Amino acid sequence: MATLDEANSARQRHADGLAKIGAHAVGVEKGEPYGRSGWVVVAYTQPGAAVKLPESLTINHQGNDVDVPLVVQKAEPFEPQ
């Protein structure tokens, strides 16, 4: 279970790396809709894209290593009009 601060820290630290391997957006959400307690990082990838992402993101938070769950969702990228 990750706290909101831990999930935000994981998102900030790993967003560029996730983008390099196929995530077009990365956010933080409550874990309950995904069957998880606490908070999770959500990486959005294009439908049909073969992207392999880890199941969790490891960070050091206040001197402790924490594994923050990573959830992958398929969605079209936002296109400004």
MOWO-V834717 format. One record per backbone hydrogen bond with DSSP energy under -0.5 kcal/mol. NH is the residue of the N-H (numbers start at 1). CO is the residue of the C=O. Records with the same first field share a line. If there is no record, write none. Layout:
NH: CO ; CO
This chain:
2: 37 ; 39
7: 3
8: 4
9: 5
10: 6
11: 7
12: 8
13: 9
14: 10
15: 11
18: 14
19: 15
20: 16
21: 17
22: 19
23: 18
24: 44
25: 44
27: 42
29: 40
31: 38
34: 31
35: 32
36: 31
39: 2
40: 29
41: 69
42: 27
43: 41 ; 71
44: 25 ; 42
45: 73
49: 46
51: 49
53: 51
57: 68
59: 66
61: 59 ; 64
62: 60
64: 61
66: 59
68: 57 ; 66
69: 67
70: 55
71: 41
73: 43 ; 71
75: 45 ; 73
80: 78
